[in-house]
Amino acid sequence: MSKPSKLALVPFVSVDNMMNLVNAIGPARMIAEIAEYIEQDFKRWEQFDKTPRVAAHSDEGVIELMPTSDGESYGFKYVNGHPANMARGFQTVTAFGVLARVDNGYPVLLSEMTILTALRTAATSALVAKYLAPESAGTMAMIGNGAQCEFQALAFQQVVGIHTVRLHDIDTEATEKAARNLQATGLKVVTCASAQEAVTGAQIITTCTADKQYATILTDNMVGSGVHINAIGGDCPGKTELHRDILLRSDIFVEYPPQTRIEGEIQQLDPDHQVTELWRVMTGQVPGRSSPEQITLFDSVGFATEDFSALRYVRDQLERYPHFVDLDMLADPDDPRDLFGMVARAAT
Ligand SMILES: NC(=O)c1ccc[n+]([C@@H]2O[C@H](COP(=O)([O-])OP(=O)(O)OC[C@H]3O[C@@H](n4cnc5c(N)ncnc54)[C@H](O)[C@@H]3O)[C@@H](O)[C@H]2O)c1
């Protein structure tokens, strides 16, 4: 068998290598650095091709493709969301993605993105909170203590400067797991028996639960003035976390309105309800938080540019941290037109 040519090879970051990369850089630093890449890309929002993600729904969950391009690079992520998976021993969310050159269409990176999605979601949440959370917010309630939970807590510690996280999950084992994992971070961790208890004294409330139905993780009476809500888990048609009355009292900030109106908390509102696009806040066109009493809500669903930014970040690390293998992924015949001949010669 002949060896693949250089053009055939695409760097592949496996789960194992992603873990090596995260541990070499340090999870908190990596989240903060991904947040910088995400912010850079939000600030050049108009350069990107944007489309709501392509979703295939079933009774059990959803499989989605998330493409975007800045004209130089093209990226996409494959991701699923299956709330019943955990009980069956599977992850709720798994993902992988590709970054490619636009000029010749050749992929330049193939990467696992289950871990990278948790990092980029946390990075996005914390980045957005930098613009929207009340000044000197020190305590975050974290409702839903599953796979994303510790990444979120770490991101808010590193980027926003919180010192305390108040954990709650309907499954106490999940809370115990998160508390254990967060022990070494220096965060003060308080475990709470109810969502009501968790939000007490918190300036930031993160909801990060998984349920394939309209859920009410927060009711109106639980949300006082001046808080920032980081709503992660409502990210599909029919899958929300907040009571509608909270939305009506909040200033709502979103990634890409055409996608969020389908998938986010605002699917509960009129299609023309006023929302603010985050890229406008980050470019200084409109204010973020404008008063101490205001309730700000990041109606997060996860947008393709954030994955693009995360893939860009990983690609940029590979020279310094060569945690990848080369995959023989692209057929590269000596004569570009002789694809058949290449196959036939391989038989001899
Ligand atoms: N917005 C984004 O960019 C983005 C990115 C990734 C994941 N998500 C979403 O975030 C959510 C969490 O993802 P995950 O990977 O951590 O899922 P997970 O299944 O690992 O964890 C979810 C946790 O929520 C808990 N939970 C369910 N109902 C609850 C309730 N009523 N009160 C308190 N806790 C409750 C479950 O016990 C579980 O521990 C999912 O809905 C996922 O689709 C959003």
The ligand as a MOL file (V3000), in Angstrom:
LIG
                    3D

  0  0  0     0  0            999 V3000
M  V30 BEGIN CTAB
M  V30 COUNTS 44 48 0 0 0
M  V30 BEGIN ATOM
M  V30 1 N -27.1200 27.0050 24.5620 0
M  V30 2 C -26.1050 26.2800 24.1830 0
M  V30 3 O -25.2200 26.7380 23.4800 0
M  V30 4 C -26.0150 24.8610 24.6450 0
M  V30 5 C -24.8380 24.1260 24.4520 0
M  V30 6 C -24.7590 22.8390 24.9780 0
M  V30 7 C -25.8470 22.2960 25.6400 0
M  V30 8 N -26.9890 23.0250 25.7770 0 CHG=1
M  V30 9 C -28.1480 22.5040 26.4960 0
M  V30 10 O -27.8190 22.5840 27.8790 0
M  V30 11 C -28.5740 21.5980 28.5980 0
M  V30 12 C -27.6670 20.8480 29.5440 0
M  V30 13 O -26.7530 20.0830 28.7940 0
M  V30 14 P -25.8780 18.9640 29.5330 0
M  V30 15 O -24.9690 18.4230 28.4900 0
M  V30 16 O -25.3050 19.5210 30.7880 0 CHG=-1
M  V30 17 O -27.0420 17.9140 29.8800 0
M  V30 18 P -27.0530 16.7720 30.9960 0
M  V30 19 O -28.1410 15.8450 30.6250 0
M  V30 20 O -25.6800 16.2420 31.2140 0
M  V30 21 O -27.4760 17.5580 32.3360 0
M  V30 22 C -28.7430 18.1000 32.5400 0
M  V30 23 C -29.0250 18.1020 34.0320 0
M  V30 24 O -30.2580 18.7990 34.2510 0
M  V30 25 C -30.9050 18.1690 35.3560 0
M  V30 26 N -32.3170 18.5620 35.3590 0
M  V30 27 C -33.3100 18.1720 34.5070 0
M  V30 28 N -34.4780 18.7640 34.8790 0
M  V30 29 C -34.1910 19.5470 35.9460 0
M  V30 30 C -34.9750 20.4210 36.7650 0
M  V30 31 N -36.2730 20.5800 36.5480 0
M  V30 32 N -34.3610 21.0770 37.7720 0
M  V30 33 C -33.0210 20.9200 38.0160 0
M  V30 34 N -32.2410 20.0930 37.2790 0
M  V30 35 C -32.8090 19.4270 36.2650 0
M  V30 36 C -30.6710 16.6820 35.0980 0
M  V30 37 O -30.8400 15.9230 36.2740 0
M  V30 38 C -29.1950 16.7040 34.6200 0
M  V30 39 O -28.2740 16.5140 35.6840 0
M  V30 40 C -29.2260 20.7180 27.5360 0
M  V30 41 O -30.5910 21.0950 27.4360 0
M  V30 42 C -28.4780 21.0510 26.2540 0
M  V30 43 O -29.2780 20.8770 25.1210 0
M  V30 44 C -27.0940 24.2910 25.2970 0
M  V30 END ATOM
M  V30 BEGIN BOND
M  V30 1 1 1 2
M  V30 2 2 2 3
M  V30 3 1 2 4
M  V30 4 1 4 5
M  V30 5 2 4 44
M  V30 6 2 5 6
M  V30 7 1 6 7
M  V30 8 2 7 8
M  V30 9 1 8 9
M  V30 10 1 8 44
M  V30 11 1 9 10
M  V30 12 1 9 42
M  V30 13 1 10 11
M  V30 14 1 11 12
M  V30 15 1 11 40
M  V30 16 1 12 13
M  V30 17 1 13 14
M  V30 18 2 14 15
M  V30 19 1 14 16
M  V30 20 1 14 17
M  V30 21 1 17 18
M  V30 22 2 18 19
M  V30 23 1 18 20
M  V30 24 1 18 21
M  V30 25 1 21 22
M  V30 26 1 22 23
M  V30 27 1 23 24
M  V30 28 1 23 38
M  V30 29 1 24 25
M  V30 30 1 25 26
M  V30 31 1 25 36
M  V30 32 1 26 27
M  V30 33 1 26 35
M  V30 34 2 27 28
M  V30 35 1 28 29
M  V30 36 1 29 30
M  V30 37 2 29 35
M  V30 38 1 30 31
M  V30 39 2 30 32
M  V30 40 1 32 33
M  V30 41 2 33 34
M  V30 42 1 34 35
M  V30 43 1 36 37
M  V30 44 1 36 38
M  V30 45 1 38 39
M  V30 46 1 40 41
M  V30 47 1 40 42
M  V30 48 1 42 43
M  V30 END BOND
M  V30 END CTAB
M  END
